[in-house]
Structures are given as structure tokens and as C-alpha cells.
Amino acid sequence: MKKAIESYWRGERSAYQVRRTLVAERRAVFETLREAGLSSVPCNDFSLYDQMLDTLVMVGAVPERHQGLFAGENADLETYFAMARGTAEVAPLEMTKWFDTNYHYLVPELGPDTTFALHPDQPVAEYRQARTLGLQARPVLIGPVTFLRLAKPAPGVDPGFDPMSLLERLLPVYEQMLTRLAAEGVAWVQLDEPALVQDQPRAVLDATAVALARLGGLATRPKLLVATYFGPAGEALAVLREAPVDGVGLDFTGPAVTNARDLATIGGLPGKRLVAGVVDGRNVWAADLRRQLDLLTTLQGLAEEVVVSTSCSLLHVPLDLEAETQLDPDLRRWFAFARQKTREVVTLARGITAGTTTIRDALQASDAVLRHRAGSPITRDPAVRDRVDAVTAADTHRPSAYPERAGAQARRLALPALPTTTIGSFPQTQALRSARARYRRGELDEAGYVQRMRAEVQHVIRLQEALGLDVLVHGEPERNDMVQYFAEQLAGFVTTRHGWVQSYGTRYVRPPVVVGDVSRPAPMTVGWTRYAQSLTGKPVKGMLTGPVTMLCWSFVRDDQPLEETAQQVALALRDEVADLEAAGTAVIQVDEPALREGLPLRAADRAAYLGWATRAFRLATSGVRDDTQIHTHMCYAEFGEILSAVVDLDTDVLSVEAARSHMAVAGDLSRAGYPSGVGPGVYDIHSPRVPGRPEITGLLRQALEHVPAGRLWVNPDCGLKTRDEPEVRASLANLVAAAGSLR
């Protein structure tokens, strides 16, 4: 699908060909699930870009600026992608993280004048396709409460507008959708309401009860399953228990295992089906089948019927472990990817319906895997653990406060007002990717590979000098991904060849797996940064990925607290920072875009997380001199709830996404008392449009209302690896010109 859609964007495939590919890929998924032996399969969860965007289309809430842009038979598809990516004329929808995952969704823009109208084509088409294959399919819809809770006031609408006020206006569309699906012969519909695992005010819980009463009270409807995931349902459990729906889906993995206790406390789900998410859909460890079977046995007494499932969609894990033939066989047996997790579901279901004797071999195999992993020397390194134990409070604080550091850095760097820079990466061309692949296959020797990468570094340095940027980057041509690149060089991590997971749209990453204690055997970036600095008299940033992001964008070990693993990664990065400084690097950027992503969904758990997360960052960065400037970068997340933690990072410069969110973060940081340098992004790199100089100047003027000129930096929203060089040249030229005019 990725290849088909991107070919369509380049004009190499037609809309008809994209739709044909969609149907073929969907069929393959359906057939795989049927062959696995599932009794019910989901549909309407196979998106061209994003399921929240699909829901926005289904309920007819296309923003006014995206309406009427296109004509002809492909107008709907072009409008869909315009909302996702923008065009030369209009900006896309804002994009942010889906709860505490690394998946990004497109944020609906709503206002008091928003109207809704049903567009049922996609859910109906997917169900019909599944039905032709003889499958009992269950359409999945993002529920009305989650849709509205994740929406934002549209640009120009009072920021205090609450999208939940539109619930009464939205519910008739869901009623019509359920009625239409019933007419198609649908037996069950799944309403995903993950917002219910967050702290919700009483008014939202009451509104949820009203919504479910309306939908459950329809005279003609399919049976309704309301699914929550990613955590404990908490106070929402009582609402779901009393609602006139037929089934409830709950997560029983990790911290959400408390759902079992809470469910027993409220007396279970009498008369309802419980879809029990006992196979972890967010991590890659093989399930403890015996323990999960015991849990299922307990749950059978708390509902009329218990159905075995994964904890959430398998969107968040790789497809198939069988493809990873290069992994150490001793490690491979510890893992389960999507297809293996599907088999675990089927095995557990057989165990609770036909008895444990029918799955005796599977239980014994599971026990053996757990014993092997627990006893493996890979998991523990005494030297690493001793070093973590020796960390002191002094190791997590810079020797001097920011004002003193800022003076020393100004004297060393001699930068102009409103210094310009980029976030790190430059466009990754097909030629670069091909060279890395040839090197990996042994078709290009190390000398040839280094020569090719150095040529690209030289090109990027010369390009930045020509554009007039003030603080340069080496462009990261040697890096496949900002996490995987480091994981390949750190002890304690393993990486995959085919473990792709969707991040947003057609963007996929391969999260590494933390299998043991983490350390740095050798410098990882020093040689490339030193070479880039030798080409120019301007400062070149050293570029690293921070400890929290390394873990949030990896599959982490589940046999010790995340805080302990974070300290291990931080110490490995601290060594790299020290080596960069010793090599003469004056500016070192340690990116933490996942700091907000890792924030627990419940407020009661957040202080502890932010405490250890910020300490881990400071442990990685606090060993440098005052005149070494530490940057960090964050993007595409809601920062309002972590502003105090952002201040607590004690960085010298923070660059942050701001273009899609209309520079709102500058005001937020000002109100939070952020004392250091700030680079709110003025170029949305996730869109192919080139921002004009007046647009960038306008954004910078907005930023200057909140950030003094002496602390304001000028930069894009994020790295440039996904963009083409002509777009980058034009956009950065406008960025530099805008900064110059304001100077």
C-alpha cells in the first residue's frame, strides 16, 4: 500500500490502481485471519492514511478550506490526501500522537458551526468484501466520544470551544451508520472508545452513558461491542457495565491487568460478552500462555461469555516473525509478531473452550521460552548495573545555571540574532538508500561506502553554507532511522530487517527490541561529526537521540522497570556526548520527541514518569562544559501537560513543532516560564508545500510576541529526510530570508 500510494502522489499510478491495490491487500489480510482460525475478524480498519481521518470523512466533517479544491472522479481521494498532507494552497490537518503510542493521527477541526452527514461507503465496502470471502466480519468504528475528545477547535474558533458540545449533533450520524450496517446483515459492530482509559470529567462519562443509551436503544442495529485499550478503564467500567450494549472490550496486559480486579469489584458484566485483551498488542514478547490462561479462567466468572483477543489493534507490532531469518534463534523464540500473536489468541481460545489438555504442548513450549529468557546471560550485565548504582544527583545537573552558560556559549559561537538551523536530517535520496543497502549486502566495501556518505555530507554542508544557515548539520546520510541507527551500535538492543510498523500515513519505522542491559561499546557518531566540522568554519551540531525516545520508539523489555533501562541508555549516551565534546563539537542536540508520548494516560502516574524521564535526559547531557550548547527537539505532540518537565530538562535550546499548531506552543512555553533558547518550527516538513517568506515571517512575528529576540531560533518543525531537495532548498531559502528581514 505504501508503494502504491506514494506512486500515486508522484503521478506514476492512477487512483484506480491504488484502489485495486487496496482491495487486494485487504483480501490478503482477511484470508490470513481466516486461515489463522479466528471466529470473528475486524474490518473498516484498513486505511489509506489514518483511521481518524477516515472517521472524519465518514461523518462529513471535512474542513471548509479543503472543500471544493478538486473536481472529477478522483476529487474525494484528492481531498482526502489534501487533508493529510496539504497542498500548495492549503495547510493539512494538525497531526499528533495517538494516546501514548508512536502512531500519529490527524486531528479533526470542529467548531460551533460544524455539521455532520453520513458517508458510509468505506465501512460498507470493507464489510461486503469480507462477506464475499465467507467471513463473519465486525466493522470497527472510532466511537463518537473518542472522536470528539481528540478533536480540536478549528482555526479561528474560540480556543475554549469544547467539541464534546457537538455530541447531540453527531449521534444521528452514528445511528444512521449502525442502521445501514444492520441492513447489510452485519451481526456485530465494534465502537473503539480508547478515550475512556484516560481521566475523564464526570460530564464526559455522563455524556458517554447518554451516547451508548442512544446507540444501544436503536430498534434495528447490530450487536454493539465497545472496546477500550491501552490501560485500565477505571471509572468508565461502571458506565460500560450499565450501558445497553452487548459486549465490552478490555485490555488485560501490563498495568491494565488491574481491569480484572476492578471488573470483579463492580460485579462483572452480567449479560454481556467480554472481549478479553490478554495478548499484548503493543510489544513483541511471546505471551506467558499459562498465566494468561489462568487469567481467562478467572474472567469467565465475570461475564456471560469471554472471547480471547489482543489488547489492541496489531497496528503497533511488526507483521511476521518468520521473516526475521537473520535473528539469533535463541532470541527469536522470545518474540511474537502480529501473525504469531494471532496464533496465541487462537491457542488460548482453544484452551478455555476445549480444556488445557488440548494445548498442553503449547503451554510447555511457552514455559520453556520464559525459562530460557529469564536465565539468559544476554539480559544482565553486572558492569552496567554497577555503573547505574553509582550515579549521583550531581551527575544529573549542569554545573552552572542557564544565564551563565548562555554567556559562555555566545562568546564561543558568535551567532547573529535569530540564528537559523535545521533539526538534523536532510533528504534521503534513493541513491543514498541504495548505497546503504548495497553496503549491508556486501556489494559495496567499507571504503566505498564511507566515500559515498562523505560525498553526501560535503554536499549538505555546501548547500547549507550557500543558503546562509548559521548552525549546520551533517545531514545524517548514514542513518536509516533516528532510533534504529543507535540501536544497531548499542549492546542490549537487537534490530530487525522486516519489522516495519506504521508511524503515520505511508511512513514506517522498524522499532528495535531491548533484550538486555544497555551499554555503548564504541563511539557512534563522532567520526561523521568531526568530518563534517572539518569542511566548514560554521558550527556543526552533533546529533543524538535521547534516552526516553530510544525506549518509546523501541519494544522495551518487560522484566524490569522502564526507569532502570532509561538510566542505562542515558549513561551510554553520556559517553557519546563526552566524546563529541572532546572532538571539538560546540553544539550537541539530543532529541526527545517522545517525551510527551511516554506520558502515562492517568494523571496519578505522571509525576513519577516525568521525574525519571527528565533525570535520564539530564544524566545524558549534564557532563559538558558551560560553553558547549545542548539542544533538544520535540515534535507532533500535545505539550501543555509537560511544560514543567520541558523546563526541567535544562537545555540551552529547545526546537519544537509549531507550524501546524499555529505557533501556539510559543505562548505556552512563555507562560510556563521556559528560560532558555526556543526554536518553534516555521516549516511543516510533513507536507510537500513550500512555505513562503511572508508566511514564515508572520509565524516568527507571532513567536516574538512570547520569546525575546535574544532567545529565538529559526528552524523547521522536524528533520528533512522525507522531503525532496528542491522543496528543501526553496523552503530553507525562505526561512533564512525571513530571519534576515527580521534581524
Long-range contacts (C-beta under 8 A, 24 or more apart in sequence): 1-25, 1-48, 1-506, 2-506, 2-508, 5-48, 5-49, 5-505, 5-506, 6-506, 9-81, 9-85, 15-73, 15-74, 15-77, 18-48, 18-77, 22-46, 22-48, 23-129, 26-126, 26-129, 27-129, 27-133, 30-129, 30-130, 30-133, 30-135, 30-137, 31-133, 32-339, 32-342, 33-135, 33-342, 34-133, 34-134, 34-135, 36-339, 36-342, 36-343, 36-346, 37-346, 38-342, 38-345, 38-346, 39-136, 39-307, 39-349, 40-136, 40-137, 40-138, 40-188, 40-307, 41-130, 41-135, 41-136, 41-137, 41-138, 42-137, 42-138, 42-139, 42-140, 42-190, 43-123, 43-126, 43-127, 43-129, 43-130, 43-137, 43-138, 43-139, 43-140, 44-122, 44-123, 44-126, 44-127, 44-139, 44-140, 44-141, 45-140, 45-313, 46-126, 48-77, 48-80, 49-80, 49-81, 49-84, 49-106, 49-505, 49-506, 50-84, 50-104, 50-105, 50-106, 50-504, 50-505, 51-105, 51-142, 52-98, 52-105, 52-106, 52-107, 52-108, 52-142, 52-147, 52-150, 53-80, 53-83, 53-84, 53-93, 53-105, 53-106, 54-122, 55-108, 55-141, 55-142, 55-147, 56-83, 56-106, 56-108, 56-147, 57-119, 57-122, 58-118, 58-119, 58-120, 58-122, 58-123, 58-141, 58-173, 58-177, 59-116, 59-117, 59-118, 59-119, 59-147, 59-170, 59-173, 59-174, 60-115, 60-116, 60-117, 60-118, 60-119, 60-173, 61-108, 61-110, 61-114, 61-116, 63-93, 63-109, 63-154, 65-90, 65-91, 66-90, 84-505, 85-505, 85-686, 85-687, 85-688, 86-684, 86-687, 86-688, 86-689, 87-689, 88-689, 88-690, 91-660, 91-684, 91-687, 91-689, 92-660, 92-684, 92-686, 92-687, 93-660, 94-152, 94-660, 94-661, 95-504, 95-636, 95-660, 95-686, 96-636, 96-637, 96-638, 97-596, 97-597, 97-636, 97-637, 97-638, 99-194, 99-198, 99-230, 99-601, 100-230, 100-597, 100-598, 100-599, 100-600, 100-601, 101-230, 101-282, 101-316, 101-597, 102-501, 102-503, 102-509, 102-511, 102-552, 102-553, 102-594, 102-597, 103-315, 103-316, 103-502, 103-503, 103-504, 104-503, 104-504, 104-505, 104-636, 105-150, 105-504, 107-150, 107-151, 107-152, 108-147, 108-150, 108-151, 108-152, 108-163, 109-151, 109-152, 109-153, 109-154, 109-155, 110-148, 110-151, 110-152, 110-153, 110-154, 110-157, 110-161, 110-163, 110-166, 111-153, 111-154, 111-156, 111-157, 111-161, 112-157, 112-161, 112-165, 114-154, 114-166, 114-169, 115-169, 116-166, 116-169, 116-170, 116-172, 116-173, 117-173, 118-173, 118-176, 118-177, 118-180, 120-176, 120-177, 120-180, 120-181, 123-177, 123-181, 124-180, 124-181, 124-184, 127-181, 127-184, 127-186, 128-184, 131-184, 131-185, 136-187, 137-186, 138-186, 138-187, 138-188, 138-189, 138-190, 138-225, 139-181, 139-186, 139-189, 139-190, 140-189, 140-190, 140-192, 141-174, 141-177, 141-189, 141-190, 141-191, 141-192, 142-191, 142-192, 143-191, 143-192, 143-193, 143-195, 143-211, 143-226, 144-170, 144-171, 144-174, 144-191, 144-211, 145-193, 145-195, 145-196, 145-204, 145-207, 145-208, 145-211, 146-192, 146-193, 146-194, 146-195, 146-196, 149-195, 149-198, 149-200, 149-204, 150-195, 155-662, 164-203, 164-204, 164-207, 167-207, 167-210, 167-211, 171-211, 171-214, 171-215, 174-211, 174-215, 175-214, 175-215, 175-218, 178-215, 178-218, 178-221, 178-222, 178-224, 179-218, 179-220, 179-221, 181-222, 182-220, 182-221, 182-222, 183-220, 186-222, 187-222, 187-223, 188-222, 188-223, 188-224, 188-225, 188-246, 188-247, 189-221, 189-222, 189-223, 189-224, 189-225, 190-225, 190-226, 190-227, 190-249, 191-215, 191-224, 191-225, 191-226, 191-227, 192-227, 192-229, 193-226, 193-227, 193-228, 194-227, 194-228, 194-229, 194-230, 194-312, 196-228, 196-233, 196-236, 196-239, 196-240, 197-228, 197-229, 197-230, 197-231, 197-232, 197-233, 197-234, 197-236, 197-251, 197-256, 197-601, 197-602, 198-231, 198-601, 198-602, 199-234, 199-601, 199-602, 199-603, 200-235, 200-236, 205-235, 205-236, 205-239, 208-236, 208-239, 209-239, 209-242, 209-243, 212-239, 212-240, 212-243, 212-244, 212-245, 213-243, 213-244, 215-245, 216-243, 216-244, 216-245, 217-244, 223-247, 225-249, 225-273, 225-275, 227-275, 229-256, 229-277, 229-281, 229-311, 229-312, 229-313, 230-256, 230-282, 230-311, 230-312, 230-601, 231-255, 231-256, 231-600, 231-601, 231-602, 232-256, 232-258, 232-259, 232-262, 232-602, 233-259, 233-262, 234-262, 234-602, 237-262, 237-263, 237-266, 238-266, 240-269, 241-266, 241-267, 241-268, 241-269, 241-272, 245-272, 246-272, 246-273, 247-272, 247-273, 247-274, 247-275, 247-307, 248-272, 248-273, 248-274, 248-275, 248-303, 249-274, 249-275, 249-277, 249-309, 250-274, 250-275, 250-276, 250-277, 251-277, 251-311, 251-312, 252-276, 252-277, 252-278, 252-295, 252-299, 252-311, 253-277, 253-278, 253-279, 253-280, 253-281, 253-282, 253-311, 254-280, 254-558, 256-311, 257-295, 260-295, 260-298, 260-299, 260-302, 263-299, 263-302, 264-302, 268-301, 268-302, 268-303, 269-302, 269-303, 269-304, 270-303, 270-304, 271-304, 272-303, 272-304, 273-303, 273-304, 273-305, 273-306, 273-307, 274-299, 274-302, 274-303, 274-305, 274-306, 274-307, 275-307, 275-309, 276-306, 276-307, 276-308, 276-309, 277-309, 277-310, 277-311, 277-312, 278-308, 278-309, 278-311, 278-348, 279-308, 279-309, 279-310, 279-311, 279-336, 279-341, 279-344, 279-345, 279-348, 280-310, 280-311, 280-341, 281-310, 281-311, 281-312, 281-313, 281-314, 281-316, 281-317, 281-341, 282-311, 282-312, 282-316, 282-317, 283-317, 283-555, 283-556, 283-558, 284-317, 284-318, 284-335, 284-336, 284-337, 284-499, 284-513, 284-555, 285-334, 285-335, 285-336, 285-555, 285-558, 286-333, 286-334, 286-335, 286-336, 286-340, 286-344, 286-366, 286-369, 286-370, 287-336, 287-341, 287-344, 287-348, 287-366, 288-366, 288-370, 289-344, 289-347, 289-348, 289-351, 289-359, 289-362, 289-363, 289-366, 290-363, 290-366, 290-367, 292-348, 293-348, 293-351, 293-352, 293-356, 293-359, 293-363, 296-348, 296-351, 296-352, 297-352, 300-352, 306-352, 307-349, 308-345, 308-348, 308-349, 308-352, 309-345, 310-341, 310-342, 310-345, 314-338, 314-341, 314-342, 315-501, 315-502, 316-501, 317-341, 317-501, 317-555, 318-496, 318-498, 318-499, 318-500, 318-501, 318-510, 319-498, 319-499, 319-500, 320-498, 323-497, 323-498, 324-496, 324-497, 324-498, 324-499, 326-497, 327-494, 327-496, 328-494, 330-372, 330-376, 331-378, 331-494, 331-515, 333-369, 333-372, 334-369, 334-372, 334-373, 334-515, 335-513, 337-499, 373-559, 374-559, 376-516, 378-515, 378-516, 379-515, 379-516, 379-517, 379-557, 379-559, 380-516, 380-517, 381-491, 381-492, 381-516, 381-517, 381-519, 383-519, 384-492, 384-517, 384-518, 384-519, 384-568, 384-571, 385-517, 387-571, 388-564, 388-567, 388-568, 388-571, 391-567, 391-571, 391-619, 395-619, 395-622, 395-623, 396-615, 396-618, 396-619, 396-622, 397-618, 397-622, 397-650, 398-618, 398-621, 398-622, 398-624, 398-626, 398-650, 399-626, 400-626, 402-650, 402-652, 402-675, 402-676, 404-626, 405-626, 405-627, 405-629, 405-652, 406-652, 406-676, 406-677, 408-625, 408-626, 408-627, 409-586, 409-626, 409-627, 409-628, 409-629, 409-652, 411-627, 412-586, 412-627, 413-471, 413-539, 413-586, 413-587, 413-629, 415-470, 415-471, 416-470, 416-743, 417-709, 417-710, 417-743, 418-700, 418-709, 418-712, 418-713, 418-714, 418-739, 418-742, 418-743, 419-470, 419-471, 419-713, 419-714, 419-739, 420-468, 420-469, 420-470, 420-471, 420-713, 420-714, 420-715, 420-735, 420-736, 420-739, 421-469, 421-470, 421-471, 421-472, 421-473, 421-541, 421-655, 421-679, 421-713, 421-714, 421-715, 422-464, 422-469, 422-473, 422-715, 422-716, 422-719, 422-720, 422-732, 423-473, 423-589, 423-591, 423-633, 423-655, 423-715, 423-716, 423-717, 423-718, 423-719, 423-720, 424-473, 424-476, 424-482, 424-541, 424-543, 424-589, 424-591, 424-633, 424-719, 425-473, 425-475, 425-476, 425-479, 425-482, 425-719, 425-720, 425-721, 426-460, 426-463, 426-473, 426-475, 426-476, 426-477, 426-720, 426-721, 426-725, 426-728, 427-720, 427-721, 427-722, 427-723, 427-724, 427-725, 427-728, 428-477, 428-721, 428-722, 429-725, 432-456, 432-477, 436-478, 436-480, 453-477, 453-478, 453-528, 454-531, 457-528, 457-531, 457-532, 457-535, 458-535, 461-532, 461-535, 461-536, 461-540, 462-535, 463-725, 463-729, 464-538, 464-732, 465-536, 465-538, 467-729, 467-732, 467-733, 467-736, 468-736, 468-740, 469-538, 469-732, 469-736, 470-538, 471-538, 471-539, 471-540, 471-541, 471-587, 472-532, 472-536, 472-538, 472-539, 472-540, 472-541, 473-532, 473-540, 473-541, 473-543, 474-528, 474-529, 474-531, 474-532, 474-540, 474-543, 476-543, 476-719, 476-721, 478-528, 481-509, 481-510, 482-545, 482-549, 482-553, 482-591, 482-719, 483-509, 483-511, 483-512, 483-545, 483-549, 483-550, 483-553, 483-554, 484-509, 484-510, 484-511, 484-512, 485-524, 486-524, 486-544, 486-545, 486-550, 487-512, 487-550, 487-554, 488-512, 489-520, 489-521, 489-522, 489-524, 490-518, 490-519, 490-520, 490-521, 490-524, 490-569, 490-572, 491-516, 491-517, 491-518, 491-519, 491-520, 491-521, 492-516, 492-517, 492-518, 492-519, 492-568, 493-518, 493-554, 504-686, 507-722, 509-553, 511-553, 511-554, 511-555, 512-554, 512-555, 513-554, 513-555, 514-551, 514-554, 514-555, 514-556, 514-557, 514-565, 515-557, 516-557, 517-568, 518-565, 518-568, 518-569, 518-572, 519-568, 519-571, 519-572, 520-572, 520-573, 520-575, 520-576, 523-576, 523-579, 524-576, 525-576, 525-580, 526-576, 526-579, 526-580, 526-583, 529-580, 529-583, 529-585, 530-583, 530-584, 530-585, 533-583, 533-584, 533-585, 539-586, 539-587, 540-585, 540-587, 541-585, 541-587, 541-588, 541-589, 541-631, 542-577, 542-580, 542-585, 542-587, 542-588, 542-589, 543-589, 543-591, 544-573, 544-576, 544-577, 544-588, 544-589, 544-590, 544-591, 544-620, 545-590, 545-591, 546-573, 546-590, 546-591, 546-592, 546-595, 546-616, 546-617, 546-620, 546-632, 547-573, 547-616, 547-617, 547-619, 547-620, 548-592, 548-594, 548-595, 548-598, 548-613, 548-616, 548-617, 549-591, 549-592, 549-593, 549-594, 549-595, 551-594, 551-598, 552-594, 552-597, 552-598, 553-594, 562-612, 563-612, 563-616, 566-612, 566-613, 566-616, 567-612, 567-616, 567-619, 569-616, 569-620, 570-616, 570-617, 570-619, 570-620, 571-619, 571-620, 573-620, 573-621, 574-619, 574-620, 574-621, 574-623, 577-620, 577-621, 577-623, 577-624, 578-623, 578-624, 581-624, 581-625, 581-628, 585-628, 586-627, 586-628, 586-629, 587-628, 587-629, 587-631, 588-621, 588-624, 588-628, 588-629, 588-630, 588-631, 589-630, 589-631, 589-632, 589-633, 590-617, 590-620, 590-621, 590-630, 590-631, 590-632, 591-632, 591-633, 591-634, 592-617, 592-632, 592-633, 592-634, 592-649, 593-633, 593-634, 593-635, 593-636, 593-637, 593-718, 595-634, 595-637, 595-642, 595-645, 595-646, 596-634, 596-637, 596-638, 596-639, 596-641, 596-642, 597-637, 599-641, 599-642, 606-641, 610-642, 610-644, 610-645, 610-648, 613-645, 614-645, 614-648, 614-649, 617-649, 618-649, 618-650, 621-651, 622-650, 629-653, 631-655, 633-718, 635-681, 635-717, 635-718, 636-686, 636-718, 639-665, 639-668, 640-668, 643-668, 643-669, 643-671, 643-672, 643-674, 644-672, 646-672, 646-674, 647-672, 647-673, 647-674, 647-675, 650-676, 651-676, 652-676, 652-677, 653-677, 653-678, 653-679, 653-713, 654-678, 654-679, 655-679, 655-680, 655-681, 655-713, 655-715, 656-680, 656-681, 657-681, 657-717, 657-718, 658-682, 658-699, 658-703, 658-717, 659-683, 659-684, 659-691, 659-699, 659-717, 660-684, 660-686, 660-717, 662-702, 663-699, 663-702, 663-703, 666-702, 666-703, 666-705, 666-706, 666-707, 667-705, 667-706, 669-706, 669-707, 670-706, 670-707, 676-711, 677-711, 677-712, 677-713, 678-703, 678-707, 678-711, 678-712, 678-713, 679-712, 679-713, 679-714, 679-715, 680-707, 681-715, 681-716, 681-717, 681-718, 682-714, 682-715, 682-716, 682-717, 682-735, 682-738, 683-715, 683-716, 683-717, 683-731, 683-732, 683-735, 684-716, 684-717, 685-716, 685-717, 685-718, 685-719, 685-720, 685-722, 685-723, 686-717, 686-718, 686-722, 688-723, 688-724, 688-727, 690-727, 690-730, 690-731, 690-734, 691-731, 691-734, 691-735, 692-734, 693-734, 693-737, 693-738, 693-741, 696-734, 696-735, 696-738, 697-738, 697-741, 697-742, 700-738, 700-739, 700-742, 701-742, 704-742, 714-738, 714-739
